[in-house]
């Protein structure tokens, strides 16, 4: 996987310093560690039965 932007790959902008590339790699690794696995299908009902859950959730913000 390349940690360079498209403009960096085409030569439109100079390559970033090694520290920038290292930070991109670190963030990518963190993202892959924290992302929800593709087989996740939600929280089991048995877990939801143990604590009260509100019937509705109010969404706010753009796209809500």
Secondary structure as UniProt FT lines:
FT   HELIX           6..10
FT   HELIX           18..34
FT   TURN            38..39
FT   HELIX           45..48
FT   TURN            49..50
FT   TURN            62..63
//
